[in-house]
Amino acid sequence: MNKNIFVVYPSGKLGDFIWHLPFFKHISEKMDSKIFLITRKGTSAKDLVKEENYIQKVFYVDFKKNIFFYFKDIFYMISVLKRYKANEVWVLDKNSRPAIAAFFAGVNKRYGYGTGNQKIWINNKNKLENEDLKIHYIERAKKFFELQNIPIQYDFIKININDNESKKFKYLNDNSKKIITYGVDSSEMYRSWPTEYFSRLINLIDQNYNFTHILIAGPWNSHIADEIIGKSRCKEIHNFSHLKVLEVAALLKISDYFIGNDSGILNLSAGVGTKTLGLYGATKSHNYSKTIIPVISKEGQIVSNESDRPLDDKGKTIKDSNFAKRVKPQDVFDVLVREIKQN
């Protein structure tokens, strides 16, 4: 009998979603069934995972903090779970809405982290502790699967992008130049490099190598790319901030290098297999992906046992733009030169 397995990941952050793909695949493999995935629209999951053979269908749910959306989400998920006759629901988060929906939809097997109110609605015996919410979300998920007696050897997996998507950018290779794509913004702009740093780096690269330089930002931050172009002396530099996420993924797939802020686009670059230089001035890097090459300040990384961001004495993130400036253009150039010589 085919199982109808639903996996719910309520975060809308692109980068976090990409890091969770190995967990989705792990459930599919262990249950020997394609999964149905419920997540937020902000992940662009319907576009990004449509070539993945372990995902059957994607549904979007808002998961907004509002009593109206609370009940709307629950009733919608109940209807979806009943329509597709769900056998199991796995909630990879502490959110209680999917577990409540699964209970009222009559799903007998309901797995979740089990912290907070969620523990009332799930029925897996082994649950996480509230203290586990303080550890990195990858380590948290790994512990969860170990508790369910299906431990995972976490390996960052490649996202499959249809070659036809990348062919749209074939003209960029017509002049035989290699491509560097830059992620010049972030969802939290305090951890973004200043525009003058990007322009200085591009000028430095242009003086020594023959690359086409492509700048990517969210459409609302397209002006950042324009500022960098205005400050640069390079002629082969273009603002591609109008692209949608799937188009960005296709462009990254044919890029030779990516250089950018710690952001969802950086993780997307690593996800499609492009050599990715991450700017870790305001955040701490991790070694979960061999494709990401961290560029850190000569002063060292920000270190915390409870977060990958600098925290004040109350445990809140210190949003100081000066942290990003700790990594200098020369630092990035030196790492790029090293990578070029190794190829």
C-alpha positions as CSV (number, residue, x, y, z in Angstrom):
1,M,0.0,0.0,0.0
2,N,1.3,3.4,-0.9
3,K,1.8,5.7,2.1
4,N,0.8,9.4,1.9
5,I,3.5,11.1,4.0
6,F,3.2,14.8,4.8
7,V,6.2,16.8,5.9
8,V,5.6,20.3,7.3
9,Y,8.3,22.9,7.5
10,P,6.7,26.3,8.6
11,S,9.7,28.6,8.0
12,G,9.6,31.0,5.0
13,K,13.3,31.6,4.9
14,L,14.9,30.4,1.7
15,G,18.2,29.5,3.2
16,D,16.7,27.5,6.1
17,F,14.5,25.6,3.7
18,I,17.5,24.6,1.5
19,W,19.3,23.3,4.6
20,H,16.3,21.2,5.5
21,L,16.1,19.4,2.1
22,P,18.3,16.5,3.4
23,F,15.8,15.9,6.1
24,F,12.8,15.8,3.7
25,K,14.7,13.3,1.6
26,H,15.6,11.3,4.6
27,I,11.9,10.9,5.6
28,S,11.1,9.9,2.0
29,E,13.8,7.3,1.9
30,K,13.0,5.8,5.3
31,M,9.3,5.7,4.6
32,D,9.9,4.4,1.1
33,S,7.5,7.0,-0.3
34,K,7.4,10.3,-2.0
35,I,6.4,13.1,0.4
36,F,3.8,15.8,0.3
37,L,5.4,19.1,1.5
38,I,3.7,21.9,3.4
39,T,5.7,25.1,3.8
40,R,5.5,28.9,3.2
41,K,5.4,30.6,-0.1
42,G,8.5,32.5,0.7
43,T,10.6,29.4,0.2
44,S,9.6,29.3,-3.5
45,A,9.4,25.5,-3.0
46,K,7.0,24.8,-5.8
47,D,9.6,26.1,-8.3
48,L,12.8,25.0,-6.6
49,V,11.9,21.3,-5.9
50,K,9.8,20.5,-8.9
51,E,12.7,18.3,-10.3
52,E,13.1,16.4,-7.1
53,N,11.9,12.8,-7.3
54,Y,11.3,12.5,-3.6
55,I,8.7,15.2,-3.4
56,Q,5.2,14.6,-4.8
57,K,3.4,17.9,-4.3
58,V,3.9,21.2,-2.5
59,F,1.3,23.2,-0.6
60,Y,1.7,26.7,0.7
61,V,0.4,27.8,4.1
62,D,0.8,31.3,5.6
63,F,1.7,30.5,9.2
64,K,1.2,34.2,10.1
65,K,1.0,35.3,13.8
66,N,-2.7,36.2,13.8
67,I,-5.7,34.4,15.3
68,F,-7.5,34.6,11.9
69,F,-4.6,32.9,10.1
70,Y,-4.2,30.5,13.0
71,F,-7.6,28.9,12.4
72,K,-7.5,29.5,8.6
73,D,-4.2,27.5,8.5
74,I,-5.6,24.7,10.6
75,F,-8.8,24.3,8.6
76,Y,-6.9,24.4,5.3
77,M,-4.4,21.7,6.4
78,I,-7.3,19.5,7.7
79,S,-8.9,19.7,4.3
80,V,-5.6,18.9,2.5
81,L,-4.7,16.0,4.8
82,K,-8.2,14.5,4.4
83,R,-8.3,15.0,0.6
84,Y,-5.0,13.1,0.2
85,K,-5.7,10.6,2.9
86,A,-2.6,11.3,4.9
87,N,-1.1,8.3,6.8
88,E,1.6,10.2,8.6
89,V,2.5,13.8,9.3
90,W,6.0,15.0,10.3
91,V,6.4,18.5,11.7
92,L,10.0,19.7,11.5
93,D,9.4,22.6,13.9
94,K,7.8,23.4,17.2
95,N,4.7,24.9,15.5
96,S,1.5,23.3,16.8
97,R,-0.9,24.1,13.9
98,P,0.1,21.2,11.7
99,A,-0.1,18.8,14.6
100,I,-3.6,20.1,15.5
101,A,-4.7,19.8,11.9
102,A,-3.3,16.2,11.7
103,F,-5.2,15.3,14.9
104,F,-8.6,16.5,13.7
105,A,-7.9,15.0,10.2
106,G,-7.7,11.6,11.9
107,V,-4.0,11.0,11.1
108,N,-2.8,8.3,13.4
109,K,0.9,8.9,13.1
110,R,1.8,12.4,14.1
111,Y,5.5,13.2,14.6
112,G,6.9,16.5,15.9
113,Y,9.6,18.1,18.0
114,G,7.2,18.1,21.0
115,T,8.1,21.3,22.6
116,G,5.5,23.8,23.9
117,N,1.8,23.2,23.1
118,Q,2.7,20.9,20.2
119,K,3.4,18.0,22.6
120,I,-0.4,17.7,23.3
121,W,-1.1,16.9,19.6
122,I,1.7,14.6,18.5
123,N,2.1,11.0,19.5
124,N,5.8,10.1,19.0
125,K,7.1,8.9,22.3
126,N,10.6,10.5,22.2
127,K,10.5,14.3,22.0
128,L,13.0,17.2,22.1
129,E,13.5,19.2,25.2
130,N,12.9,23.0,25.4
131,E,16.7,23.4,25.8
132,D,17.1,21.8,22.3
133,L,15.5,24.9,20.8
134,K,18.7,26.8,21.6
135,I,21.0,24.7,19.4
136,H,21.5,25.1,15.7
137,Y,18.4,24.0,13.7
138,I,20.4,21.3,11.8
139,E,21.7,19.8,15.0
140,R,18.2,20.1,16.5
141,A,16.7,18.1,13.6
142,K,19.5,15.5,13.7
143,K,18.7,14.9,17.3
144,F,15.0,14.6,16.6
145,F,15.6,11.9,14.0
146,E,18.0,10.1,16.3
147,L,15.2,10.0,19.0
148,Q,12.9,8.5,16.4
149,N,15.5,5.7,15.8
150,I,16.1,6.8,12.2
151,P,19.4,8.7,12.6
152,I,20.6,10.7,9.6
153,Q,24.1,11.2,8.3
154,Y,23.6,14.8,7.3
155,D,24.9,15.6,3.8
156,F,24.1,18.8,2.0
157,I,22.3,17.8,-1.2
158,K,22.3,19.3,-4.6
159,I,19.1,21.0,-6.0
160,N,18.2,19.8,-9.4
161,I,17.5,22.6,-11.9
162,N,16.3,21.8,-15.4
163,D,19.0,22.6,-18.0
164,N,16.4,24.5,-20.1
165,E,16.2,27.1,-17.3
166,S,19.9,27.8,-17.5
167,K,19.9,27.9,-21.3
168,K,18.2,31.3,-21.0
169,F,21.5,32.7,-19.8
170,K,23.7,31.0,-22.4
171,Y,24.4,34.3,-24.1
172,L,26.5,35.3,-21.0
173,N,29.0,32.6,-22.0
174,D,29.2,33.7,-25.7
175,N,32.3,35.8,-25.1
176,S,34.1,32.9,-23.4
177,K,34.3,34.9,-20.1
178,K,33.7,33.1,-16.8
179,I,30.9,34.4,-14.6
180,I,31.0,35.6,-11.0
181,T,27.5,36.3,-9.5
182,Y,27.3,38.4,-6.4
183,G,24.6,38.4,-3.7
184,V,24.6,42.0,-2.6
185,D,21.7,42.2,-0.1
186,S,20.2,40.2,2.7
187,S,16.9,39.8,4.5
188,E,18.7,41.4,7.4
189,M,20.6,44.3,5.9
190,Y,22.8,44.9,9.0
191,R,24.8,41.8,8.0
192,S,25.3,43.0,4.4
193,W,28.6,44.3,3.0
194,P,28.6,48.1,2.1
195,T,28.3,48.9,-1.6
196,E,31.9,50.4,-1.7
197,Y,33.3,47.1,-0.5
198,F,31.6,45.2,-3.4
199,S,32.8,47.8,-5.9
200,R,36.4,47.7,-4.6
201,L,36.4,44.0,-4.8
202,I,35.0,43.9,-8.4
203,N,37.6,46.5,-9.5
204,L,40.3,44.4,-7.9
205,I,39.1,41.3,-9.7
206,D,38.7,43.1,-12.9
207,Q,42.3,44.4,-12.8
208,N,43.6,40.8,-12.6
209,Y,41.0,38.5,-14.3
210,N,38.6,38.5,-17.2
211,F,35.1,37.8,-15.6
212,T,31.6,38.9,-16.3
213,H,30.1,40.3,-13.1
214,I,26.4,39.7,-12.3
215,L,24.8,41.4,-9.3
216,I,21.7,39.9,-7.6
217,A,19.5,41.5,-5.0
218,G,15.8,41.3,-4.2
219,P,13.9,43.6,-6.7
220,W,13.1,46.0,-3.8
221,N,16.9,46.3,-3.3
222,S,17.8,46.7,-6.9
223,H,19.2,50.2,-6.1
224,I,22.0,48.5,-4.1
225,A,23.2,46.8,-7.3
226,D,22.9,50.1,-9.2
227,E,25.0,51.9,-6.5
228,I,27.8,49.2,-6.8
229,I,27.8,49.6,-10.6
230,G,28.0,53.3,-10.3
231,K,31.0,53.1,-8.1
232,S,32.8,50.4,-10.2
233,R,35.2,51.0,-13.1
234,C,34.4,47.6,-14.5
235,K,32.5,47.5,-17.9
236,E,31.3,43.9,-17.8
237,I,29.0,44.3,-14.8
238,H,25.2,43.9,-14.9
239,N,22.2,44.2,-12.5
240,F,20.1,41.1,-12.6
241,S,17.9,41.9,-9.6
242,H,14.7,41.5,-11.7
243,L,15.0,37.7,-11.7
244,K,12.7,35.4,-9.9
245,V,14.1,32.7,-7.6
246,L,14.1,29.9,-10.1
247,E,15.8,32.1,-12.7
248,V,18.4,33.1,-10.0
249,A,19.0,29.4,-9.4
250,A,19.4,28.7,-13.1
251,L,21.9,31.6,-13.4
252,L,23.8,30.4,-10.4
253,K,24.1,27.0,-11.9
254,I,26.1,28.3,-14.8
255,S,28.1,30.7,-12.8
256,D,31.7,29.8,-12.0
257,Y,31.7,31.5,-8.6
258,F,29.3,33.2,-6.2
259,I,30.4,35.9,-3.7
260,G,27.9,37.3,-1.3
261,N,26.4,38.0,2.0
262,D,25.2,35.3,4.4
263,S,21.7,35.0,2.9
264,G,19.2,32.7,1.2
265,I,20.8,33.3,-2.2
266,L,24.2,32.2,-0.8
267,N,22.6,28.9,0.3
268,L,20.8,28.6,-3.0
269,S,24.2,29.0,-4.8
270,A,25.7,26.2,-2.7
271,G,22.5,24.2,-3.3
272,V,22.9,24.2,-7.1
273,G,26.6,23.2,-6.8
274,T,28.4,26.5,-7.5
275,K,31.6,27.3,-5.6
276,T,30.3,29.8,-3.1
277,L,32.4,32.4,-1.2
278,G,30.4,33.6,1.8
279,L,31.0,36.8,3.6
280,Y,30.9,36.0,7.3
281,G,31.6,39.2,9.1
282,A,28.4,39.6,11.0
283,T,27.5,35.9,11.4
284,K,29.3,32.6,12.2
285,S,29.9,30.1,9.4
286,H,29.2,26.4,9.5
287,N,30.8,23.4,7.9
288,Y,27.6,21.6,6.7
289,S,28.4,22.2,3.0
290,K,31.7,21.7,1.3
291,T,30.5,24.0,-1.5
292,I,30.5,27.1,0.8
293,I,34.0,28.6,1.3
294,P,33.7,31.0,4.3
295,V,35.6,34.3,4.1
296,I,36.1,35.5,7.6
297,S,37.8,38.5,9.2
298,K,41.4,38.3,10.2
299,E,40.1,39.2,13.6
300,G,38.3,35.8,13.6
301,Q,34.7,34.7,13.6
302,I,31.9,35.8,15.9
303,V,31.5,32.8,18.3
304,S,28.5,31.9,20.4
305,N,27.3,28.6,21.8
306,E,23.6,29.6,21.3
307,S,23.6,31.5,18.0
308,D,25.4,32.1,14.8
309,R,24.9,35.8,15.4
310,P,26.4,38.3,18.0
311,L,24.2,38.4,21.1
312,D,23.9,41.0,23.8
313,D,23.7,40.1,27.5
314,K,19.9,39.6,27.2
315,G,20.3,37.1,24.4
316,K,19.1,39.4,21.6
317,T,20.9,39.8,18.3
318,I,23.2,42.8,18.0
319,K,22.3,44.4,14.7
320,D,25.4,46.4,14.1
321,S,26.4,47.0,10.4
322,N,30.0,47.4,11.5
323,F,30.3,43.7,12.0
324,A,30.0,43.0,8.3
325,K,32.8,45.5,7.6
326,R,35.2,43.2,9.5
327,V,35.7,41.2,6.3
328,K,37.7,43.4,3.8
329,P,37.7,43.3,0.0
330,Q,41.3,42.1,0.0
331,D,40.3,39.2,2.3
332,V,37.8,38.0,-0.3
333,F,40.1,38.6,-3.2
334,D,42.8,36.4,-1.6
335,V,40.4,33.5,-1.1
336,L,39.1,33.8,-4.7
337,V,42.7,33.8,-6.0
338,R,43.4,30.6,-4.0
339,E,40.3,28.9,-5.4
340,I,41.1,30.0,-9.0
341,K,44.6,28.5,-8.6
342,Q,43.2,25.2,-7.3
343,N,41.0,24.7,-10.3
